[in-house]
Each structure stands twice: as C-alpha cells, then as structure tokens.
Amino acid sequence: MDTESRNAKTPARDERALWYGLAAAGVAATAVAGGMAVDPRSSWYRSLRKPSWQPPPWAFGAVWTPLYATLAYASGHALGITEGTRRRRLLASVACNLALNAGWNWLFFRLRSPRAGLVGCALLDLSNVELIRRTARVDATTAYTLLPYAAWSAFATGLNAAIVRRNP
C-alpha cells in the first residue's frame, strides 16, 4: 500500500496530537472544576462519621493525579485513532464522564449531600463502564488503562455509601 492510501485510512499525526491535547485539557479542566468544590477541612465534612478504611485527605490527590493522566492518555489515544460516528460517540462518552467526575465534588461537598454524591458516584460508575466499552471497540489495550480509574471510582462509591449509612 502506498503512503497516500495509508494516510487516507489513518488520521494524521498532527490530528492525533490534537486529540491528546484536547483530552488533556478536558481532564485538567475537570480536575480544576471538581477541586474548586472540595473542602475536606470544612466543619461540615469533619463532622461526618466516616468508615475507618477511608484514606486520609492527601491520598485522594495522590491517587487521582495518575488516574487523571491515564484518563487523558486513553481518551486522547482512542479519539485520535477513530473517526466519524464512532469518534463522536466516544467524545460524548468522554465528555459525560468528565462532567460526572467533576460533578460529584459539587454534589457531595458544595451541596453537602452525601446522598446526592452517591447518586453521582453511581452514574460515574455506569459512565466508566460505557467509556471502557467504547474505548475497547477502538483499542482494547488502551481500554485496560482505564480499569484503575474505574476501580478507584467504584471504591469511592463504596466509601460514599458508607458515609451515607453512617450519617442518616
């Protein structure tokens, strides 16, 4: 196959780089937007009864940072190697996932509602399954990089549920 035919079927390197950049920007915006709502030192949050297995507040940043990096990589990679309707659906899945990710912080901390946060966590878990499924259709190996993100989100759902049970 000549270079021209191969390039017609494979998105250009510059286009793939653009998708990595857009994914990284979206994930960074998610981290900033979500972080604006979090205040683990507030009297409200400190008054909540939490399970003994809850990690210390610093652990969340230490865990989320590499998870966000893998989310940016996986999203950028998958978006960069697909096109058309499949890309649009994947992009919608990524955007929904990022909105749910940032939204949990606002539901839990700003609304001071562990119950609303639990609903947000459950929706994020469903979104993670959808994102992994769509990513796997494009590149199965890349989809595997999203599993730690999904696992940590599921852990967060369990933690949120434990807080709801302890704080009726």
N, C-alpha and C positions, 0 to 999 in steps of 0.2 A: 504494500500500500504506500502511495507517495505521501509526502509531508502534508500537502494540501488536503487530501482526503482525511488523513488522521486528524488534522486540526479542525475539520468541519464537524467531527464527531466528539471531540474533546474540548471543553471550554479552555480558552486561552489562559496562560499562566497569570497574566495581569488580572483577568476576571476572577480567577480562583483566589488571588491575593486580596482582591476587593472583598470577597465574601468572608475571608478570615478577619479582615479589618472590621467589617460591619458586625460580625458576630462578637468580636472582642469588645467593640464599642457598646453593643447591646447588653452584654453581660456586665461590663463595667457600670453602665447606667443603672442596671438592676441592682448591683451591689450598693451603689450610692443611694438610690431611691429607697431601698429597703433599710439601709443603715441609718437614714435620717429619722426613722421612726423608733429605732431601738434605744432603750434606756434601761439597762439592767441594774442601774443604781437607784432607780426611782423607788420611792417608798411603797408604791403600789406593787411593783414587781417583787421587791424584797419581802413584802407581806404574804405573798402567795406561798402556800405549802407545796413544796416540790419533792419529788422522789429522791431517795438517797443516791440513785445512779445518774442524776443529772450532772453533766460535765460542768466545770467552772466556766464563768463567762468568757475568759480569754480563749478557751478551747474552740469556741464557735468560729472566731476569726481564723484560728489556725487550721481548722478543718475546711471552712468554706472557701478560703483562698485557693487551694489547689483544686477543689471541686469546681469552682467557677472557671479556672483555667482549662480543665478538661471539657467543660460545657462549651466554652468558646472554641476550643480546638475542634471538637466533634461537630458542632453546628457549622463552623466555617468550612470544615473539610467537606461535609456532606452537601452543603449548599453549593460549594464550588465545583462539585463533580456531577451535579444533576442539573436538569433544566426543565423548562416548560411547566406543565401542570404539577408534576411531581415536586419540582422546586417550590412552586407557590404553596402547595400544601405543607411541605416541610417547613417553609418560612413561617406560615401561620402557626404551626405546631410550636416552633421555637418561640415566637412572639407571645403566644398564650402561656407557655411555660415560664418565660421570664416575668410576665405580668403577675402570674400566680405566685412566683417565688418572692418578688418584692412585696406583693400584696399581703402575704402572711404577716409580715412585720407590722403593717399598718392595722390589720385586724386584731392582732394579739396585743401589741404594745400601745398603739395610739387609741384604739377603741377600748383598750383594757378589757378585752373579751376573749378569754381562753376558748370559749365555745365557738365563737366566730373563727378564731385561729384554727381550731380543729377542723372546721369545715374547709377552710383554706388549705390546710395540710392535706386533707383527703383529696381535694381537687388537684393539688400539685402532684400527688402520687399517681392519680389517673393520667395526668398530663405527662408525667415521666414515662409511663408505660407507652403512651401514644408516641412520644418523641423517640423512644428507643425503637419502637416498631417501624416508624417511618425512616429512621436513620439506618436500621438494618436492611431495609429494602434498597438502600443506596450503597452501603458498605457495612457488612456485618462486623468486621474488625473494629471499625470506628464506633459502632453501637455498643460494643463491650466497654469502651472507655466511659460510657455514661452510667454503667452499673454502680460504681461507688457513689455517684451523685444521687441516684435513685435509692440506694441503700441508706444513705445518710438522711435523705428526706423521709424515708419510712421510719427511721429511728426518731426523727423529730416529731413525726405524727404520734408515735407511741409516747414520747415524752409529753407532748401537748395533751394527749388523752389522759395521762397520769395526773397532770396538773388539773384538768377539768374534774376528774374524780375526787381529788383532794380539796377542791375549792368549789363546793356547790353554789 
